[in-house]
Amino acid sequence: MFNERLKTKITDHLIKEEQIVDDSWNTMKTNILEAAKEALGTRIVGIAAKHKSTSWFTEEVKALANEKRESYLRYRSMKIQTEYRKYVKARNRVNRQIRETKREHWRKFSKNMENDMYGTQRRIWNMLRARKN
């Protein structure tokens, strides 16, 4: 299947003799990559990172972190004291929200541990194994 697609790509996009070597290489490379993509498909890399995400990193924390990042970039580009103060306020808001969210997460986690005596040991081992890496 790949060979057939590659042949059609090469016949559709012929390399001309007057082309520079770099242009010829780019044409050949795109032919190979397109044929491979059509025949084999693509794979999304980093999908497992979604499963490793922390439970306390909520959408609210994410939005505040983006706001902090934007205010930091604004401060870095302008170098004005008022922008720095805005950045510090945003940074403090993010840190406060992270603390509160982590605290709430641990409260829920410990409450679940108290109520579920049978699953507790397994959950603790899984948590420790995850923290080790």
ZAMARZA-487993 format. One line per 5 residues: number of its first residue (from 0); their letters; for each residue x, z, y of N, C-alpha, C. Coordinates in pm, whole numbers, plus 50000, padded with zeros to 5 digits. Each point is the difference from the previous one (the first is absolute). Layout:
! residues N
NUM) a) X,Z,Y,X,Z,Y,X,Z,Y; ...
//
This chain:
! residues 133
0) mfner) 50082,50000,49881,49918,50000,50119,50087,50000,50126; 50103,50087,49999,50090,50005,50115,50072,49867,50018; 50047,49943,49888,50073,49872,50008,49913,49889,50058; 49874,49997,49959,49909,49898,50052,49979,50017,50151; 49979,50123,50040,49979,50026,50144,50126,49967,50079
5) lktki) 50115,50034,49944,50125,49970,50070,50020,49850,50014; 49968,49925,49896,50013,49853,50009,49909,49944,50108; 49877,50049,50007,49909,49949,50105,50047,50040,50138; 50054,50121,50014,50052,50044,50131,50118,49913,50042; 50088,49972,49906,50119,49920,50033,49960,49857,50036
10) tdhli) 49902,49944,49928,49957,49864,50034,49924,49997,50132; 49927,50107,50031,49928,50006,50128,50094,50018,50118; 50102,50080,49981,50096,50032,50108,50138,49952,49959; 50021,49874,50008,50129,49941,49959,50110,50038,50098; 50120,50015,49945,50118,50026,50082,50059,49865,50038
15) keeqi) 50016,49981,50129,50051,49871,50049,50152,50007,50011; 50063,49887,49985,50147,49994,50004,50055,50037,50137; 49926,49971,50105,50051,50027,50134,49981,50146,50043; 49938,50081,49915,49980,50140,50034,50132,50076,49993; 50011,50099,50086,50116,50089,49997,49988,50088,49875
20) vddsw) 50112,50051,49955,50003,50079,49877,49907,50121,50012; 50001,50067,50115,49915,50117,50017,49852,49963,49991; 49963,49888,50061,49861,49956,49993,49962,49962,49857; 50091,49936,49930,49974,49964,49860,49980,50126,49916; 50087,50097,50024,49989,50126,49926,49867,50069,50030
25) ntmkt) 49961,50006,50126,49874,50064,50036,49881,49929,49936; 50004,49868,49998,49892,49925,49935,49993,50031,49852; 50115,50001,49934,50004,50029,49857,49953,50144,49973; 50045,50092,50083,49963,50140,49983,49850,50020,50015; 49940,49939,50103,49855,50013,50017,49925,49936,49885
30) nilea) 50050,49888,49949,49937,49937,49883,49998,50095,49881; 50114,50062,49973,50011,50091,49885,49911,50122,50020; 50005,50059,50121,49921,50121,50025,49850,49973,49994; 49957,49888,50057,49857,49967,49995,49953,49973,49858; 50082,49929,49923,49964,49972,49861,49992,50129,49919
35) akeal) 50095,50089,50023,50000,50128,49929,49879,50084,50040; 49967,49999,50127,49886,50077,50047,49870,49947,49941; 49987,49868,49994,49879,49941,49942,49992,50023,49850; 50112,49990,49931,49999,50013,49854,49994,50145,49955; 50074,50086,50068,50014,50138,49954,49918,50100,50080
40) gtriv) 49968,49965,50124,49929,50094,50085,50098,50094,50069; 49945,50094,50074,50083,50097,50069,49961,50140,49957; 50088,50091,50025,49977,50139,49964,50014,50084,50125; 49914,50098,50016,50008,50089,50114,50097,50112,49964; 50105,50012,50078,50102,50102,49975,49965,50123,50083
45) giaak) 50020,50115,49942,49976,50124,50072,49860,50053,49982; 49924,49946,49907,49864,50047,49978,50002,50141,49942; 50105,50035,49926,50009,50133,49941,50022,50106,50106; 50050,49960,50116,50021,50097,50107,49868,50060,50045; 49892,49927,49984,49869,50050,50037,49964,50121,49914
50) hksts) 50038,49995,49874,49968,50109,49909,50086,50123,50027; 50115,49982,50062,50090,50111,50026,49976,50063,50137; 49900,49951,50073,49978,50050,50135,49957,50146,49994; 50033,50073,50103,49965,50141,50006,49855,50014,50040; 49935,50099,49945,49858,50016,50026,49973,50054,50140
55) wftee) 50098,50060,50063,49977,50054,50134,50018,49894,50108; 50054,49882,49966,50020,49895,50099,49869,49922,50014; 49909,50055,50078,49867,49943,50016,50001,49891,50107; 49886,49937,50017,49987,49895,50102,50018,50059,50140; 49955,50122,50019,50015,50065,50131,50148,50022,50032
60) vkala) 50075,50049,49902,50144,50021,50019,50069,49866,50024; 49959,49899,49926,50059,49867,50016,49975,49945,50140; 49878,50018,50051,49967,49952,50135,50082,50074,50105; 50013,50132,49983,50080,50077,50095,50148,49961,49992; 50049,49973,49881,50139,49959,49985,50024,49865,50068
65) nekre) 49904,49909,49988,50013,49870,50069,49997,50018,50151; 49914,50090,50046,49994,50029,50144,50134,50057,50049; 50057,50091,49920,50130,50058,50036,50108,49893,50004; 50000,49911,49903,50099,49893,49995,49987,49908,50121; 49877,49966,50036,49979,49914,50116,50045,50068,50129
70) sylry) 49969,50129,50013,50043,50070,50122,50152,50013,50005; 50063,50016,49884,50145,50006,49996,50061,49867,50042; 49945,49891,49949,50051,49867,50037,49978,49971,50148; 49886,50045,50053,49976,49984,50144,50104,50077,50080; 50027,50124,49957,50101,50081,50070,50137,49933,49991
75) rsmki) 50037,49950,49882,50131,49937,49983,50015,49876,50087; 49892,49927,50020,50010,49877,50080,50001,50031,50149; 49929,50106,50043,49990,50028,50144,50098,50106,50049; 50033,50096,49914,50090,50112,50036,49948,50077,50121; 49868,50027,50000,49937,50076,50108,49963,50138,49945
80) qteyr) 50014,50102,50084,49974,50137,49959,49854,50020,49957; 49906,49935,50069,49859,50016,49963,49973,49943,49860; 50064,49890,49968,49984,49942,49866,50061,50093,49894; 50110,50067,50037,50061,50094,49907,49905,50117,49973; 49936,50050,50106,49904,50110,49982,49883,49957,49912
85) kyvka) 49953,49876,50019,49892,49950,49915,50045,49993,49855; 50125,49957,49980,50053,49993,49865,50009,50139,49937; 50048,50097,50076,50013,50137,49948,49863,50055,49962; 49899,49975,50085,49865,50047,49968,49948,49933,49872; 50023,49871,49987,49957,49929,49879,50074,50052,49878
90) rnrvn) 50129,50025,50014,50080,50052,49889,49949,50137,49957; 49972,50086,50098,49950,50133,49968,49862,49994,49934; 49915,49906,50046,49868,49984,49937,50014,49959,49854; 50092,49907,49974,50021,49954,49862,50051,50115,49914; 50099,50072,50049,50056,50110,49922,49896,50108,49973
95) rqire) 49917,50030,50100,49895,50100,49983,49898,49953,49895; 49962,49874,50010,49902,49946,49905,50057,49998,49858; 50126,49966,49987,50064,49999,49867,50002,50142,49943; 50036,50097,50082,50001,50139,49954,49862,50043,49953; 49898,49971,50082,49863,50040,49964,49953,49928,49873
100) tkreh) 50030,49873,49990,49956,49924,49883,50071,50048,49874; 50129,50027,50010,50073,50052,49884,49947,50137,49959; 49974,50083,50100,49948,50134,49971,49865,49989,49929; 49913,49913,50049,49868,49980,49937,50016,49943,49859; 50093,49909,49984,50025,49943,49867,50043,50108,49902
105) wrkfs) 50090,50088,50042,50046,50106,49911,49890,50102,49972; 49912,50025,50099,49887,50089,49976,49910,49943,49890; 49968,49870,50012,49916,49936,49899,50069,49999,49864; 50130,49971,50001,50076,49995,49875,50000,50136,49931; 50026,50106,50076,50005,50134,49940,49860,50044,49956
110) knmen) 49897,49960,50074,49863,50033,49960,49966,49932,49867; 50040,49874,49986,49978,49930,49874,50079,50064,49886; 50119,50050,50030,50082,50064,49898,49933,50130,49953; 49938,50073,50092,49932,50124,49962,49880,49972,49912; 49929,49893,50028,49877,49971,49927,50025,49930,49866
115) dmygt) 50111,49932,49987,50026,49920,49879,50122,50057,49928; 49979,50101,49919,50111,50066,49932,50062,49912,49891; 49921,49914,49936,50051,49920,49889,50084,49883,50048; 49961,49940,50109,50075,49886,50052,50113,50040,50092; 50011,50129,50028,50098,50048,50096,50143,49972,49956
120) qrriw) 50031,50034,49877,50137,49985,49952,50044,49854,50005; 49916,49911,49956,50034,49857,50001,50016,49949,50143; 49910,50043,50088,50007,49956,50139,50128,50050,50068; 50040,50122,49970,50123,50054,50059,50120,49922,49951; 50007,49970,49870,50112,49923,49948,50006,49861,50061
125) nmlra) 49885,49936,50013,49996,49867,50063,50046,50006,50144; 49957,50104,50071,50040,50015,50140,50151,50023,50010; 50054,50085,49914,50144,50026,50003,50081,49876,49964; 49953,49925,49903,50067,49877,49961,49999,49899,50116; 49889,49993,50070,49990,49908,50113,50089,50044,50115
130) rkn) 50012,50130,50023,50083,50052,50109,50148,49980,49972; 50037,50001,49872,50141,49986,49963,50053,49862,50037; 49918,49899,49987,50043,49863,50030,49989,49980,50144
//
